[in-house]
Amino acid sequence: MIYARIWRLIDGFLFLLAALLFFLGVFFAPVVVKKEVGLLLRYPLWIWGLIKRHIDLDAPFFRLWALIFSLNSFSLFCNLVSGFCIILPPLFAFLLGIHIAIISLKELGKLRIVFLVLNPVSLFELPAAWISLSLGMRFGWDLYLSKYSNVLSLFERNLMGYLLVVLPLLAIAGFIEVSLIKASGKGKIVDWGFDREKGGGQNNPSYDKL
């Protein structure tokens, strides 16, 4: 019964809008890379570099799962909180698509849309991201309509959607991701449709300046 009420909090239109903005970002990313737009390139490549340097893929299963789950949970919680500024959730949806596609281009030298959205991890992570963004949009719109009254109650209502829908999806995605890491062998991780350690696009001259 509680989940039926929670699912009603997820606005289907806003969910689809978040997905649309994400894919617009994905298709815009090659232009960013080709034009070497440093403002949009630095953040995703910096974050990706930190992940590759500091995540120990040989850590025990549940320790690695907890780390990945924590990082993803914090990231998607920021999507919800961004609703305090009504324009941020749509912007974050667009930027998420750009960032994910930039990393794919950097690692592989090409954009593999099918693998980006249909690999076992992203089948759970992407809907979780879009739901968190839709909750942020809903929260921001409700705040605007209420002229920023009842902030706490509005936030709590959307927070329940995050806790009861987004977090379980991330937990499943993390379990699948760590299972794939362990099954792939040392130094390999499958996420967003590419191998984090192979760095397929790093020897491509087009990316020497990234």
Backbone as numpy.savetxt, mean C-alpha at the origin, in Angstrom:
# Nx Ny Nz CAx CAy CAz Cx Cy Cz
-22.89 -10.44 13.05 -23.71 -9.24 13.05 -22.84 -7.97 13.05
-21.81 -7.98 13.90 -20.94 -6.79 13.97 -20.23 -6.57 12.65
-19.82 -7.66 11.96 -19.14 -7.50 10.68 -20.09 -6.98 9.60
-21.37 -7.36 9.68 -22.35 -6.83 8.73 -22.46 -5.33 8.87
-22.43 -4.83 10.10 -22.49 -3.39 10.32 -21.21 -2.70 9.86
-20.08 -3.36 10.11 -18.80 -2.77 9.71 -18.68 -2.67 8.20
-19.09 -3.73 7.49 -19.00 -3.69 6.04 -19.85 -2.57 5.44
-20.94 -2.21 6.14 -21.77 -1.11 5.65 -21.07 0.23 5.76
-20.02 0.28 6.60 -19.25 1.52 6.71 -18.35 1.74 5.50
-18.08 0.66 4.77 -17.18 0.75 3.62 -17.99 1.17 2.40
-17.74 2.37 1.97 -18.47 2.94 0.85 -17.93 2.36 -0.46
-18.80 1.66 -1.19 -18.37 1.02 -2.43 -17.85 2.01 -3.46
-18.50 3.16 -3.55 -18.06 4.17 -4.51 -16.67 4.69 -4.15
-16.44 4.96 -2.87 -15.13 5.47 -2.46 -14.05 4.41 -2.60
-14.42 3.15 -2.37 -13.48 2.05 -2.59 -13.04 2.02 -4.05
-14.00 2.10 -4.96 -13.68 2.09 -6.40 -12.90 3.35 -6.79
-13.23 4.48 -6.17 -12.49 5.71 -6.45 -11.04 5.57 -6.02
-10.81 4.98 -4.84 -9.44 4.76 -4.37 -8.68 3.85 -5.33
-9.35 2.79 -5.80 -8.72 1.87 -6.76 -8.40 2.57 -8.07
-9.35 3.40 -8.54 -9.13 4.14 -9.79 -7.95 5.09 -9.67
-7.89 5.83 -8.59 -6.77 6.76 -8.39 -5.45 6.02 -8.28
-5.48 4.86 -7.64 -4.28 4.02 -7.55 -3.79 3.65 -8.95
-4.68 3.17 -9.80 -4.27 2.75 -11.14 -3.87 3.93 -12.01
-4.48 5.08 -11.80 -4.01 6.28 -12.50 -2.56 6.58 -12.12
-2.24 6.41 -10.83 -0.87 6.59 -10.38 0.07 5.58 -11.01
-0.39 4.32 -11.10 0.42 3.27 -11.71 0.78 3.62 -13.15
-0.22 4.08 -13.92 0.02 4.38 -15.32 0.77 5.70 -15.52
0.76 6.55 -14.49 1.51 7.80 -14.56 2.98 7.60 -14.20
3.29 6.53 -13.48 4.65 6.29 -12.98 5.72 6.24 -14.08
5.47 5.57 -15.22 6.52 5.56 -16.25 6.92 6.95 -16.71
5.97 7.88 -16.72 6.30 9.27 -17.09 7.22 9.87 -16.03
6.93 9.59 -14.76 7.75 10.10 -13.66 9.18 9.59 -13.80
9.32 8.30 -14.10 10.64 7.70 -14.24 11.36 8.24 -15.47
10.64 8.31 -16.59 11.25 8.79 -17.83 11.71 10.22 -17.71
10.91 11.06 -17.07 11.25 12.47 -16.91 12.15 12.72 -15.70
12.40 11.64 -14.92 13.24 11.74 -13.73 12.77 12.86 -12.79
11.48 12.75 -12.41 10.89 13.73 -11.50 11.35 13.39 -10.08
12.40 14.03 -9.65 13.03 13.70 -8.37 12.10 13.78 -7.19
11.17 14.75 -7.20 10.25 14.94 -6.10 9.40 13.70 -5.86
9.05 13.00 -6.93 8.21 11.81 -6.82 9.02 10.52 -6.74
10.29 10.57 -7.09 11.13 9.38 -7.10 11.80 9.12 -5.75
12.16 10.17 -5.05 13.02 10.00 -3.88 12.37 9.19 -2.77
11.13 9.51 -2.43 10.50 8.86 -1.28 10.34 7.35 -1.47
9.71 6.86 -2.56 9.54 5.40 -2.66 10.86 4.65 -2.74
11.87 5.22 -3.42 13.16 4.53 -3.52 13.91 4.57 -2.19
13.73 5.64 -1.44 14.34 5.71 -0.11 13.73 4.67 0.83
12.40 4.60 0.85 11.71 3.62 1.69 12.08 2.20 1.28
12.11 1.96 -0.02 12.44 0.62 -0.51 13.86 0.24 -0.12
14.77 1.18 -0.20 16.15 0.92 0.21 16.24 0.57 1.68
15.50 1.28 2.51 15.49 0.98 3.95 14.96 -0.43 4.20
13.90 -0.79 3.51 13.32 -2.13 3.68 14.33 -3.20 3.30
14.98 -3.03 2.17 15.92 -4.04 1.70 17.13 -4.16 2.62
17.53 -3.04 3.22 18.72 -3.07 4.09 18.43 -3.60 5.48
17.23 -3.34 5.99 17.00 -3.58 7.41 16.05 -4.72 7.74
15.34 -5.28 6.76 14.50 -6.43 7.05 15.32 -7.70 6.88
15.43 -8.47 7.93 16.17 -9.73 7.92 15.24 -10.84 7.46
15.44 -11.27 6.21 14.57 -12.30 5.65 14.80 -13.67 6.26
15.90 -13.82 6.98 16.19 -15.09 7.64 15.64 -15.14 9.06
14.94 -14.11 9.49 14.36 -14.09 10.83 13.31 -15.20 10.95
13.03 -15.64 12.18 11.96 -16.64 12.37 10.65 -16.18 11.76
9.84 -17.16 11.37 8.62 -16.89 10.62 7.75 -15.82 11.27
7.40 -16.01 12.54 6.45 -15.10 13.17 7.06 -13.74 13.49
8.38 -13.70 13.70 9.02 -12.40 13.89 8.98 -11.59 12.60
9.26 -12.24 11.48 9.21 -11.57 10.18 7.79 -11.15 9.85
6.83 -12.05 10.14 5.42 -11.71 9.91 5.01 -10.49 10.73
5.42 -10.46 12.00 5.05 -9.35 12.88 5.62 -8.03 12.36
6.84 -8.07 11.84 7.47 -6.85 11.32 6.74 -6.35 10.09
6.49 -7.25 9.14 5.80 -6.86 7.91 4.38 -6.38 8.23
3.69 -7.10 9.10 2.34 -6.72 9.50 2.32 -5.35 10.17
3.30 -5.09 11.03 3.36 -3.80 11.74 3.60 -2.65 10.77
4.54 -2.83 9.85 4.84 -1.78 8.88 3.64 -1.47 8.00
2.99 -2.53 7.50 1.83 -2.33 6.64 0.65 -1.72 7.42
0.49 -2.16 8.66 -0.62 -1.64 9.48 -0.44 -0.15 9.74
0.78 0.25 10.06 1.03 1.68 10.31 0.79 2.49 9.05
1.26 1.97 7.92 1.10 2.69 6.65 -0.38 2.90 6.33
-1.20 1.87 6.51 -2.62 2.00 6.17 -3.39 2.76 7.24
-2.89 2.75 8.47 -3.51 3.59 9.49 -3.34 5.07 9.12
-2.19 5.40 8.54 -1.96 6.78 8.09 -2.97 7.18 7.02
-3.40 6.20 6.18 -4.43 6.50 5.19 -5.73 6.94 5.86
-6.08 6.25 6.94 -7.29 6.62 7.67 -7.14 7.99 8.32
-6.04 8.21 9.01 -5.82 9.47 9.73 -5.73 10.64 8.76
-5.30 10.37 7.53 -5.18 11.46 6.55 -6.52 12.12 6.27
-7.61 11.46 6.65 -8.93 12.04 6.45 -9.16 13.33 7.21
-8.30 13.62 8.20 -8.42 14.90 8.90 -8.25 16.07 7.93
-7.55 15.81 6.82 -7.45 16.80 5.74 -8.10 16.17 4.51
-9.22 16.68 4.09 -10.10 16.01 3.14 -9.43 15.69 1.81
-8.42 16.45 1.42 -7.79 16.21 0.11 -6.70 15.14 0.16
-6.26 14.76 1.36 -5.13 13.85 1.45 -5.43 12.40 1.04
-6.56 11.80 1.45 -6.79 10.41 1.04 -6.79 10.19 -0.47
-7.47 11.02 -1.28 -7.36 10.83 -2.73 -5.94 11.02 -3.24
-5.23 11.99 -2.67 -3.84 12.21 -3.07 -2.99 11.00 -2.71
-3.20 10.45 -1.53 -2.43 9.27 -1.10 -2.71 8.07 -2.00
-3.96 7.93 -2.46 -4.30 6.82 -3.36 -3.52 6.93 -4.67
-3.47 8.13 -5.21 -2.73 8.37 -6.45 -1.24 8.13 -6.25
-0.70 8.64 -5.15 0.73 8.49 -4.88 1.11 7.04 -4.60
0.20 6.29 -3.97 0.49 4.88 -3.72 0.70 4.13 -5.02
-0.15 4.40 -6.01 0.03 3.77 -7.32 1.36 4.15 -7.96
1.72 5.44 -7.86 3.00 5.89 -8.41 4.15 5.18 -7.71
4.10 5.14 -6.38 5.22 4.58 -5.62 5.42 3.09 -5.90
4.33 2.33 -5.90 4.43 0.90 -6.16 4.97 0.64 -7.56
4.47 1.39 -8.53 4.91 1.20 -9.92 6.37 1.62 -10.10
6.80 2.67 -9.42 8.20 3.11 -9.51 9.12 2.00 -9.01
8.76 1.39 -7.90 9.58 0.31 -7.36 9.64 -0.86 -8.33
8.50 -1.19 -8.94 8.47 -2.26 -9.93 9.36 -1.92 -11.12
9.27 -0.69 -11.59 10.12 -0.26 -12.71 11.59 -0.30 -12.33
11.91 0.11 -11.12 13.29 0.13 -10.67 13.85 -1.28 -10.56
13.06 -2.19 -10.03 13.54 -3.54 -9.80 13.59 -4.38 -11.07
12.58 -4.23 -11.94 12.47 -5.09 -13.11 12.86 -4.41 -14.41
12.84 -3.08 -14.42 13.08 -2.37 -15.66 11.85 -2.28 -16.53
10.72 -2.82 -16.02 9.46 -2.75 -16.76 8.32 -2.86 -15.76
7.14 -2.49 -16.21 5.96 -2.50 -15.35 5.10 -3.69 -15.72
4.93 -4.59 -14.78 4.14 -5.81 -15.02 2.82 -5.66 -14.26
1.83 -5.08 -14.91 0.57 -4.75 -14.25 -0.12 -6.01 -13.73
-0.14 -7.07 -14.53 -0.84 -8.29 -14.12 -0.26 -8.83 -12.83
1.07 -8.94 -12.77 1.71 -9.46 -11.56 1.59 -8.46 -10.41
1.50 -7.19 -10.76 1.38 -6.16 -9.73 0.10 -6.32 -8.92
-0.98 -6.71 -9.60 -2.28 -6.76 -8.94 -2.79 -8.17 -8.67
-2.22 -9.19 -9.30 -2.76 -10.54 -9.18 -1.85 -11.51 -8.44
-0.73 -11.04 -7.90 0.08 -11.97 -7.11 -0.63 -12.24 -5.79
-0.34 -13.37 -5.14 -1.11 -13.78 -3.95 -1.10 -12.76 -2.82
-0.01 -11.99 -2.67 0.07 -11.02 -1.58 -0.80 -9.81 -1.87
-0.67 -9.25 -3.06 -1.41 -8.03 -3.37 -2.91 -8.26 -3.51
-3.33 -9.51 -3.71 -4.77 -9.80 -3.74 -5.42 -9.45 -2.40
-4.64 -9.43 -1.33 -5.15 -9.03 -0.02 -4.68 -7.63 0.35
-3.42 -7.29 0.02 -2.88 -5.99 0.42 -3.54 -4.83 -0.31
-3.77 -4.99 -1.60 -4.35 -3.88 -2.35 -5.78 -3.57 -1.89
-6.67 -4.56 -1.77 -7.99 -4.22 -1.22 -7.92 -3.60 0.17
-6.99 -4.08 1.00 -6.82 -3.48 2.33 -6.44 -2.01 2.21
-5.52 -1.72 1.28 -5.10 -0.33 1.06 -6.26 0.52 0.56
-7.02 0.00 -0.40 -8.13 0.77 -0.96 -9.23 0.99 0.09
-9.46 -0.02 0.93 -10.46 0.15 1.99 -10.00 1.22 2.98
-8.72 1.18 3.38 -8.21 2.18 4.32 -8.31 3.59 3.72
-8.03 3.71 2.43 -8.15 5.00 1.77 -9.61 5.44 1.68
-10.51 4.50 1.41 -11.93 4.85 1.34 -12.45 5.27 2.72
-11.94 4.63 3.77 -12.32 5.04 5.13 -11.81 6.45 5.42
-10.58 6.75 4.95 -10.05 8.09 5.11 -10.87 9.12 4.37
-11.30 8.77 3.14 -12.15 9.68 2.36 -13.48 9.90 3.06
-14.07 8.80 3.53 -15.36 8.90 4.23 -15.23 9.75 5.49
-14.17 9.52 6.24 -13.93 10.27 7.47 -13.76 11.75 7.16
-12.96 12.07 6.15 -12.74 13.46 5.77 -14.02 14.14 5.32
-14.82 13.44 4.54 -16.08 14.02 4.04 -17.06 14.24 5.19
-17.13 13.26 6.10 -18.03 13.41 7.25 -17.60 14.58 8.13
-16.29 14.73 8.30 -15.79 15.85 9.09 -16.17 17.18 8.44
-16.03 17.23 7.12 -16.36 18.45 6.39 -17.84 18.79 6.53
-18.70 17.78 6.37 -20.15 18.02 6.47 -20.56 18.43 7.87
-19.87 17.88 8.87 -20.22 18.19 10.26 -19.49 19.43 10.76
-18.71 20.06 9.88 -17.92 21.23 10.25 -16.99 20.92 11.44
-16.43 19.72 11.36 -15.45 19.25 12.35 -16.02 19.20 13.77
-17.29 18.86 13.87 -17.88 18.53 15.16 -17.98 17.01 15.26
-18.11 16.48 16.44 -18.19 15.03 16.66 -16.99 14.30 16.05
-15.82 14.89 16.15 -14.63 14.31 15.54 -14.35 12.93 16.09
-14.42 12.79 17.41 -14.08 11.52 18.04 -15.01 10.40 17.62
-16.30 10.65 17.61 -17.26 9.61 17.24 -17.11 9.22 15.77
-16.86 10.19 14.91 -16.66 9.89 13.48 -15.39 9.08 13.27
-14.34 9.44 14.01 -13.09 8.70 13.87 -13.26 7.27 14.39
-13.93 7.10 15.51 -14.13 5.77 16.08 -14.91 4.87 15.13
-15.90 5.44 14.45 -16.71 4.64 13.53 -15.85 4.11 12.38
-15.01 4.95 11.83 -14.14 4.51 10.73 -12.99 3.66 11.23
-12.55 3.90 12.45 -11.49 3.09 13.04 -11.93 1.63 13.17
-13.20 1.40 13.47 -13.70 0.04 13.57 -13.57 -0.69 12.23
-13.81 0.02 11.15 -13.61 -0.58 9.83 -12.16 -0.97 9.61
-11.26 -0.11 10.07 -9.83 -0.40 9.94 -9.45 -1.62 10.77
-9.93 -1.66 12.01 -9.54 -2.74 12.92 -10.12 -4.09 12.51
-11.37 -4.09 12.04 -12.07 -5.35 11.79 -12.04 -5.82 10.35
-11.62 -4.96 9.43 -11.55 -5.36 8.02 -10.13 -5.25 7.48
-9.52 -4.08 7.65 -8.18 -3.85 7.08 -7.13 -4.73 7.75
-7.10 -4.75 9.07 -6.07 -5.51 9.77 -6.13 -7.02 9.49
-7.32 -7.64 9.48 -7.35 -9.06 9.10 -6.82 -9.32 7.70
-7.12 -8.45 6.75 -6.59 -8.61 5.39 -5.07 -8.52 5.39
-4.53 -7.58 6.16 -3.07 -7.44 6.24 -2.44 -8.64 6.93
-3.11 -9.19 7.93 -2.59 -10.36 8.62 -2.49 -11.55 7.65
-3.51 -11.73 6.83 -3.50 -12.81 5.83 -2.41 -12.56 4.80
-2.33 -11.32 4.31 -1.31 -10.98 3.31 0.09 -11.22 3.86
0.31 -10.83 5.12 1.62 -11.03 5.73 1.96 -12.50 5.85
0.98 -13.31 6.23 1.21 -14.75 6.35 1.61 -15.34 5.00
0.89 -14.95 3.95 1.21 -15.45 2.60 2.60 -14.98 2.18
2.90 -13.70 2.44 4.18 -13.15 2.02 5.34 -13.86 2.70
5.25 -14.06 4.01 6.33 -14.72 4.72 6.44 -16.18 4.28
5.32 -16.82 4.02 5.35 -18.20 3.52 6.09 -18.27 2.19
5.84 -17.28 1.31 6.53 -17.24 0.02 8.02 -16.96 0.20
8.35 -16.09 1.16 9.76 -15.80 1.44 10.48 -17.08 1.84
9.89 -17.80 2.78 10.53 -19.01 3.28 10.59 -20.09 2.21
9.55 -20.16 1.36 9.52 -21.17 0.31 10.50 -20.84 -0.81
10.77 -19.53 -1.01 11.65 -19.11 -2.12 13.11 -19.34 -1.81
13.46 -19.43 -0.54 14.86 -19.58 -0.18 15.44 -18.26 0.27
16.70 -18.29 0.66 17.38 -17.14 1.24 17.43 -15.96 0.27
17.08 -14.79 0.80 17.27 -13.55 0.04 16.23 -13.27 -1.00
15.13 -14.03 -0.99 14.10 -13.78 -2.00 12.79 -13.45 -1.32
12.09 -12.48 -1.89 10.80 -12.10 -1.33 9.88 -11.71 -2.47
8.71 -12.26 -2.45 7.75 -12.00 -3.52 6.71 -11.03 -3.00
6.64 -9.87 -3.64 5.65 -8.88 -3.22 5.43 -7.92 -4.37
4.16 -7.58 -4.62 3.79 -6.68 -5.71 4.29 -7.19 -7.06
4.55 -8.52 -7.15 4.84 -9.11 -8.44 6.30 -9.09 -8.83
7.22 -8.88 -7.90 8.62 -8.97 -8.27 9.45 -9.40 -7.08
10.69 -9.79 -7.37 11.61 -10.30 -6.37 12.43 -9.14 -5.82
12.35 -8.89 -4.52 12.98 -7.71 -3.93 14.50 -7.74 -4.03
15.08 -8.93 -4.08 16.54 -9.00 -4.00 17.22 -9.11 -5.36
16.48 -9.46 -6.40 17.13 -9.61 -7.70 17.51 -8.29 -8.32
16.67 -7.28 -8.09 16.99 -5.95 -8.61 17.11 -5.94 -10.12
16.09 -6.52 -10.78 16.16 -6.72 -12.21 16.40 -5.47 -13.02
15.96 -4.30 -12.53 16.09 -3.10 -13.34 17.30 -2.28 -13.01
18.13 -2.72 -12.06 19.20 -1.87 -11.59 20.32 -1.70 -12.60
20.46 -2.67 -13.52 21.51 -2.56 -14.53 21.02 -1.90 -15.80
19.79 -1.48 -15.80 19.23 -0.80 -16.95 19.71 0.64 -16.96
20.39 1.07 -18.01 20.95 2.45 -18.05 19.91 3.52 -17.79
18.64 3.23 -18.09 17.61 4.24 -17.89 17.44 4.62 -16.43
17.96 3.77 -15.51 17.72 3.99 -14.10 19.02 4.32 -13.36
20.08 4.61 -14.06 21.36 4.90 -13.41 21.28 6.10 -12.51
20.40 7.06 -12.81 20.34 8.29 -12.04 19.34 8.23 -10.90
18.60 7.10 -10.76 17.59 7.02 -9.72 18.23 6.82 -8.36
